[in-house]
Amino acid sequence: MAKHAVLSSGAKMWRRLPCVKSELRLDLTLACGQSFRWRETAEGHWTGVMGGRVWTLTQTDDSLWYHVYKNQDNCGEGCDRKRKAGTAFQVENKPEKRSRVAVKKEEEEPVPVTLAQDTEEEEETLRDYFQLNVKLVDLYREWGAADPHFKRIADIFTGVRMLRQDPTECLFSIICTSNNHISRIQGMVERLCQALGAPLCQLDQTSYYNFPSLSALADNSVEACLRDLGFGYRARFLQQSAKQILDTHGLQWLEGLRGAPYLQAHDALRTLPGVGTKVANCVCLMSLDKAAAVPVDTHVWQIAKRDYNYTSGTAQKSITDKLHRDIGDFFRKLWGPYAGWAQSVLFCADLKKFQKLKEMSLSKQPQKEEHVKEEMVVACEKTKIKTEENKTVKDIKTKAARHKKAKSSV
């Protein structure tokens, strides 16, 4: 049976893309709640589905390594499977024939693509997915200069990037996040793909599936199917949103929002069932190229209050649209046009799964903490001195003006 690839078992089967860890850390970026398709299949090795292919990624200090598996089927989106409530999978081929083909294909060893053209396309896919054209080190430097708290966190949580996901996958995955936590969302997204997505390949008894197409999600049988799979009220939102997009806008509508202004794209998404302000901002940030979008949930609200003394709306028990906008504006003013990227770093640093990393790093860096405190004190002193200097200059000018006036009157 085919196994998940490991770099140590043969580097010849892998491709290399130059990329230092300060620009990308897989362990943080792929596990911080942006995408729910990636799993750590060996130490430091992450396997997931991207662009209709199964990938395993790992990294060394100066390189991103990737291995792409050959799909067991080349049928594409037209072969998306559909499941009706209470029945087995329904596919275009007869079940018996489908089963024999699947068994035969699963026995084949998935091999990496080696053609030069495919390698070039894969590298471009990776660069696009991780937005490697954006120089993260420069952004970290800018954010740290404007925000001492961010600088302190950034010294530990380097390389947290925003992914540029497929808009359909991002939207329907994020709809599943309502009143949910990361591990449960991962399970729901996986069941969604198993039920409605095209099979890709099997590795170590784990089957991988493509994300469902809009047409598969819009099928009338989907809501009942997903309720059986534990999606609850989210099942209706998934099916109705897909149907509304197809009936009202068409297949290319979501991707077309990449070219729309941020607020226009945000408001367009809000017209879909199950899409509130937070979901719309997540989709804008994670798939529609709106780097200034700042998704605000209770987590981010707590960060604003605890670490930035943000006091607006403290008497409220829930996040209103106005509070969402106000907190977003607060961070956009602080961090600039890539505020959504900066927010994702602090969000990642605040997740429970990464608290040990934060505590261990802080305990090893007491001098850095003191240095940050000293910087804040110096900054405050400079501001105070500048204010006093301005006041002194103003007083001198006022006295000179009075003296000149008195002299002229004599």
PELINFEN-V461481 format. One record per residue. N is the residue number from 0. RES is the residue in one letter. OMEGA is omega in whole degrees, 0 to 359 (999 if undefined). BURIAL is # if it has 24 or more other C-alpha atoms within 12 Angstrom, else .. Layout:
BEGIN
n={N | N}
res={RES | RES}
omega={OMEGA | OMEGA}
burial={BURIAL | BURIAL}
END
This chain:
BEGIN
n={0 | 1 | 2 | 3 | 4 | 5 | 6 | 7 | 8 | 9 | 10 | 11 | 12 | 13 | 14 | 15 | 16 | 17 | 18 | 19 | 20 | 21 | 22 | 23 | 24 | 25 | 26 | 27 | 28 | 29 | 30 | 31 | 32 | 33 | 34 | 35 | 36 | 37 | 38 | 39 | 40 | 41 | 42 | 43 | 44 | 45 | 46 | 47 | 48 | 49 | 50 | 51 | 52 | 53 | 54 | 55 | 56 | 57 | 58 | 59 | 60 | 61 | 62 | 63 | 64 | 65 | 66 | 67 | 68 | 69 | 70 | 71 | 72 | 73 | 74 | 75 | 76 | 77 | 78 | 79 | 80 | 81 | 82 | 83 | 84 | 85 | 86 | 87 | 88 | 89 | 90 | 91 | 92 | 93 | 94 | 95 | 96 | 97 | 98 | 99 | 100 | 101 | 102 | 103 | 104 | 105 | 106 | 107 | 108 | 109 | 110 | 111 | 112 | 113 | 114 | 115 | 116 | 117 | 118 | 119 | 120 | 121 | 122 | 123 | 124 | 125 | 126 | 127 | 128 | 129 | 130 | 131 | 132 | 133 | 134 | 135 | 136 | 137 | 138 | 139 | 140 | 141 | 142 | 143 | 144 | 145 | 146 | 147 | 148 | 149 | 150 | 151 | 152 | 153 | 154 | 155 | 156 | 157 | 158 | 159 | 160 | 161 | 162 | 163 | 164 | 165 | 166 | 167 | 168 | 169 | 170 | 171 | 172 | 173 | 174 | 175 | 176 | 177 | 178 | 179 | 180 | 181 | 182 | 183 | 184 | 185 | 186 | 187 | 188 | 189 | 190 | 191 | 192 | 193 | 194 | 195 | 196 | 197 | 198 | 199 | 200 | 201 | 202 | 203 | 204 | 205 | 206 | 207 | 208 | 209 | 210 | 211 | 212 | 213 | 214 | 215 | 216 | 217 | 218 | 219 | 220 | 221 | 222 | 223 | 224 | 225 | 226 | 227 | 228 | 229 | 230 | 231 | 232 | 233 | 234 | 235 | 236 | 237 | 238 | 239 | 240 | 241 | 242 | 243 | 244 | 245 | 246 | 247 | 248 | 249 | 250 | 251 | 252 | 253 | 254 | 255 | 256 | 257 | 258 | 259 | 260 | 261 | 262 | 263 | 264 | 265 | 266 | 267 | 268 | 269 | 270 | 271 | 272 | 273 | 274 | 275 | 276 | 277 | 278 | 279 | 280 | 281 | 282 | 283 | 284 | 285 | 286 | 287 | 288 | 289 | 290 | 291 | 292 | 293 | 294 | 295 | 296 | 297 | 298 | 299 | 300 | 301 | 302 | 303 | 304 | 305 | 306 | 307 | 308 | 309 | 310 | 311 | 312 | 313 | 314 | 315 | 316 | 317 | 318 | 319 | 320 | 321 | 322 | 323 | 324 | 325 | 326 | 327 | 328 | 329 | 330 | 331 | 332 | 333 | 334 | 335 | 336 | 337 | 338 | 339 | 340 | 341 | 342 | 343 | 344 | 345 | 346 | 347 | 348 | 349 | 350 | 351 | 352 | 353 | 354 | 355 | 356 | 357 | 358 | 359 | 360 | 361 | 362 | 363 | 364 | 365 | 366 | 367 | 368 | 369 | 370 | 371 | 372 | 373 | 374 | 375 | 376 | 377 | 378 | 379 | 380 | 381 | 382 | 383 | 384 | 385 | 386 | 387 | 388 | 389 | 390 | 391 | 392 | 393 | 394 | 395 | 396 | 397 | 398 | 399 | 400 | 401 | 402 | 403 | 404 | 405 | 406 | 407 | 408 | 409}
res={M | A | K | H | A | V | L | S | S | G | A | K | M | W | R | R | L | P | C | V | K | S | E | L | R | L | D | L | T | L | A | C | G | Q | S | F | R | W | R | E | T | A | E | G | H | W | T | G | V | M | G | G | R | V | W | T | L | T | Q | T | D | D | S | L | W | Y | H | V | Y | K | N | Q | D | N | C | G | E | G | C | D | R | K | R | K | A | G | T | A | F | Q | V | E | N | K | P | E | K | R | S | R | V | A | V | K | K | E | E | E | E | P | V | P | V | T | L | A | Q | D | T | E | E | E | E | E | T | L | R | D | Y | F | Q | L | N | V | K | L | V | D | L | Y | R | E | W | G | A | A | D | P | H | F | K | R | I | A | D | I | F | T | G | V | R | M | L | R | Q | D | P | T | E | C | L | F | S | I | I | C | T | S | N | N | H | I | S | R | I | Q | G | M | V | E | R | L | C | Q | A | L | G | A | P | L | C | Q | L | D | Q | T | S | Y | Y | N | F | P | S | L | S | A | L | A | D | N | S | V | E | A | C | L | R | D | L | G | F | G | Y | R | A | R | F | L | Q | Q | S | A | K | Q | I | L | D | T | H | G | L | Q | W | L | E | G | L | R | G | A | P | Y | L | Q | A | H | D | A | L | R | T | L | P | G | V | G | T | K | V | A | N | C | V | C | L | M | S | L | D | K | A | A | A | V | P | V | D | T | H | V | W | Q | I | A | K | R | D | Y | N | Y | T | S | G | T | A | Q | K | S | I | T | D | K | L | H | R | D | I | G | D | F | F | R | K | L | W | G | P | Y | A | G | W | A | Q | S | V | L | F | C | A | D | L | K | K | F | Q | K | L | K | E | M | S | L | S | K | Q | P | Q | K | E | E | H | V | K | E | E | M | V | V | A | C | E | K | T | K | I | K | T | E | E | N | K | T | V | K | D | I | K | T | K | A | A | R | H | K | K | A | K | S | S | V}
omega={180 | 182 | 175 | 182 | 176 | 185 | 184 | 182 | 179 | 183 | 180 | 181 | 184 | 173 | 185 | 175 | 180 | 181 | 180 | 184 | 177 | 176 | 180 | 169 | 183 | 186 | 179 | 186 | 184 | 184 | 185 | 173 | 174 | 178 | 183 | 184 | 187 | 177 | 175 | 186 | 171 | 183 | 179 | 180 | 183 | 181 | 180 | 183 | 180 | 178 | 179 | 178 | 176 | 183 | 162 | 182 | 171 | 182 | 169 | 187 | 185 | 185 | 170 | 181 | 181 | 180 | 182 | 182 | 177 | 179 | 179 | 179 | 174 | 187 | 176 | 187 | 182 | 181 | 177 | 182 | 178 | 178 | 176 | 184 | 176 | 181 | 177 | 179 | 176 | 181 | 182 | 177 | 175 | 182 | 183 | 180 | 179 | 182 | 181 | 179 | 181 | 181 | 181 | 183 | 182 | 180 | 180 | 179 | 175 | 182 | 180 | 177 | 185 | 180 | 183 | 181 | 179 | 179 | 178 | 179 | 180 | 179 | 178 | 177 | 179 | 180 | 180 | 183 | 180 | 178 | 185 | 174 | 177 | 180 | 187 | 181 | 179 | 178 | 178 | 181 | 180 | 180 | 180 | 178 | 181 | 191 | 181 | 179 | 178 | 181 | 180 | 179 | 184 | 178 | 180 | 186 | 177 | 171 | 177 | 183 | 170 | 176 | 173 | 187 | 171 | 185 | 179 | 179 | 181 | 182 | 187 | 172 | 182 | 175 | 180 | 185 | 182 | 180 | 187 | 175 | 192 | 184 | 179 | 178 | 179 | 179 | 180 | 180 | 179 | 178 | 177 | 180 | 178 | 184 | 191 | 184 | 178 | 179 | 181 | 177 | 180 | 180 | 179 | 178 | 175 | 180 | 180 | 184 | 174 | 176 | 182 | 175 | 177 | 181 | 178 | 180 | 184 | 182 | 184 | 182 | 189 | 184 | 180 | 179 | 183 | 175 | 176 | 181 | 174 | 181 | 179 | 183 | 180 | 181 | 181 | 180 | 181 | 183 | 183 | 179 | 179 | 180 | 181 | 179 | 182 | 184 | 188 | 189 | 182 | 187 | 187 | 187 | 183 | 180 | 179 | 179 | 176 | 181 | 181 | 175 | 184 | 185 | 178 | 178 | 179 | 182 | 178 | 179 | 182 | 180 | 182 | 178 | 177 | 181 | 176 | 183 | 182 | 180 | 180 | 179 | 177 | 181 | 178 | 184 | 191 | 181 | 186 | 173 | 178 | 187 | 180 | 180 | 180 | 177 | 182 | 171 | 182 | 179 | 182 | 177 | 178 | 178 | 181 | 181 | 186 | 188 | 183 | 179 | 179 | 188 | 183 | 176 | 183 | 180 | 182 | 178 | 180 | 182 | 177 | 177 | 180 | 180 | 177 | 179 | 183 | 179 | 177 | 179 | 179 | 181 | 177 | 178 | 181 | 190 | 177 | 190 | 176 | 184 | 180 | 176 | 180 | 178 | 182 | 178 | 180 | 177 | 179 | 182 | 183 | 180 | 182 | 184 | 182 | 183 | 179 | 178 | 180 | 183 | 180 | 182 | 180 | 180 | 180 | 185 | 180 | 181 | 179 | 179 | 179 | 179 | 178 | 179 | 179 | 179 | 180 | 179 | 179 | 180 | 179 | 180 | 178 | 179 | 180 | 180 | 180 | 179 | 181 | 178 | 179 | 181 | 179 | 179 | 180 | 180 | 180 | 179 | 180 | 180 | 180 | 180 | 179 | 180 | 181 | 180 | 180 | 181 | 181 | 181 | 178 | 999}
burial={. | . | # | # | # | # | # | . | . | . | . | . | . | # | # | # | # | . | # | . | # | # | # | # | # | # | # | # | # | # | # | # | # | # | # | # | # | # | # | # | # | . | . | # | # | # | # | # | # | # | # | # | # | # | # | # | # | # | # | . | . | . | . | # | # | # | # | # | # | # | # | # | # | . | . | . | # | . | # | # | # | # | # | # | . | . | . | . | # | # | # | . | . | . | . | . | . | . | . | . | . | . | . | . | # | # | . | . | . | # | # | # | # | . | . | . | . | . | . | . | . | # | # | . | # | # | # | . | # | # | # | # | . | # | . | # | # | . | # | # | . | . | # | # | . | # | # | # | # | # | # | # | # | # | # | # | # | # | # | # | # | # | # | # | # | # | # | # | # | # | # | # | # | # | # | # | # | # | . | . | . | # | . | . | # | # | # | # | # | # | # | # | # | # | # | # | # | # | # | # | # | # | # | . | . | . | # | # | # | # | # | # | # | # | # | # | # | # | # | . | # | # | # | # | # | # | # | . | # | . | # | . | . | # | # | # | # | # | # | # | # | # | # | # | # | # | . | . | . | . | . | . | # | # | # | . | # | # | . | . | . | # | # | . | # | # | . | # | # | # | . | # | # | # | # | # | # | # | # | # | # | # | # | # | # | # | # | # | # | # | # | # | # | # | # | # | # | # | # | # | # | # | # | # | . | . | . | . | . | . | . | . | . | . | . | . | . | . | # | . | . | . | # | # | # | . | # | # | # | # | # | # | . | # | # | # | # | # | # | # | # | # | # | # | # | # | # | # | # | # | # | . | . | . | . | . | . | # | . | . | . | . | . | . | . | . | . | . | . | . | . | # | . | . | . | . | . | . | . | . | . | . | . | . | . | . | . | . | . | . | . | . | . | . | . | . | . | . | . | . | . | . | . | . | . | . | . | . | . | .}
END
